[in-house]
Amino acid sequence: MAENMHKAVDRDFLTLTAPPKGFHDAPYPIYARLREAAPVHPQPDGSFILSRYEDLDRVYRDTDTFISDKKALFRPKFGVDSPLYEHHTNSLVFNDPPLHTRVRSVMVGAMNPRALASMEPGLITLVDTLLDEMSNQPQTELIEAFAGAIPIEVIGNLLGIPRDQRDPLRAWSLAILGALEPALTPEQLETGHTAVRDFKAFLRHIIEDRTAHPGDPDTDVLTRLLQTTGDQLTEVELYQNCIFILNAGHETTTNLIGNAIALLDQHPDKRAQLLAKPSLINTAVDEFLRLESPNQFGNRLTTRDVTLHGVSIPKGTDLHLCMGGANRDPRQFDNPDDMRLDRRPNKHLAFAGGPHTCVGLTLARMEGRIAVGRFLTRFPNFHLTDGAVRGGRLRFRGYARLPAILT
């Protein structure tokens, strides 16, 4: 029976390297079919897609059987000793202990409650400034003017990057993370390599200055990282995790804000509910994250033979963890396709899980809460216009363009 269900799904697809037409616009019906008919879905390269909440939760927690180290997979994808290989094999997300433990402890310490509390007034000022600028342009594109501008400033402040030097950061981030897509053109690959080289050259001057003039290690992540160099971090790990902080904090938060605004436009009754009760923004942010997870797929590698739902998975197999599907699993969430701004509990996997739970989740929630809440209060009658463009990525879900009329 299980074999027949797999074949039924295979006839229509899902192959990650060649997704069907319309998939980027509406992936959730396909995820639903996979959850029910093929929760362990084979790919032509021998990897598998997992799409049920319980399975992803198990994989995230079992770090002995399912590891994050991707050196074996990234060698053929990026080339040994290439810039992208160096970056993605040294960044926090694609590593296991002891490197993961060392880097994560530094970052967690820098994102302590006092540091985050000290960031909130500045974040409110930033958001209000952007809203003021948009109020003079009633028709605007919200990704460039708002959703994408906020995390660049926040992470720039976190690393102490001079404001007048931040212009290239977003393009570098998009190029480096874009290289994680299942299928790449030679041009995309070279753009990613160039972005890593340019980012490292840029950081060299920032790091030299911060070494000579340290900041407060309780609030300055770069100073905190520098103080562990040679003890906990090598120079390569230092550079690549500075890049990782910018990338991880930028793309996903941009998508969170853009996706939330689009969801409120699509659900006018929920917009009215949030306007009538602004305190709902605290739980609403997690519902936006669940419904439109900014990061749709993660990956793990098996360290031994495993059997899931009657499917044999050999040691050394790459698993694609479909967070976008798991976050709408009816076994975990009541009426999972409905948007409930007050949904509790809401143990979604938008921030992954287990030891690899996103280190910046509290900061991301704060950015989403302040950005979306204040946007809606300022522009309660906004509406999106024709011309919205999805980012066109499979791993990351968001908008490249989101034009709107704000009056």
Secondary structure, DSSP 8 states (H G I E B T S, - for coil): -HHHHHHHHHHH---TTS--TTTTT--HHHHHHHHHH-SEEE-TTS-EEE--HHHHHHHHH-TTTEE---HHHHHHHH-TT-HHHHHHHHSGGG--TTHHHHHHHHHHHHT-HHHHHHHHHHHHHHHHHHHHHHHT-SEEEHIIIIITHHHHHHHHHHHT--GGG-TTHHHHHHHHHHTTSSS--HHHHHHHHHHHHHHHHHHHHHHHHHHHS---TTT-HHHHHHTTBTTTB-HHHHHHHHHHHHHHHHHHHHHHHHHHHHHHHH-HHHHHHHHH-GGGHHHHHHHHHHHT-SB-EEEEEESS-EEETTEEE-TT-EEEEEHHHHTT-TTTSSSTTS--TT-SS----TT--GGGS-TTHHHHHHHHHHHHHHHHHH-TT-EE-TT-EE---SSB--EEE-EEE--
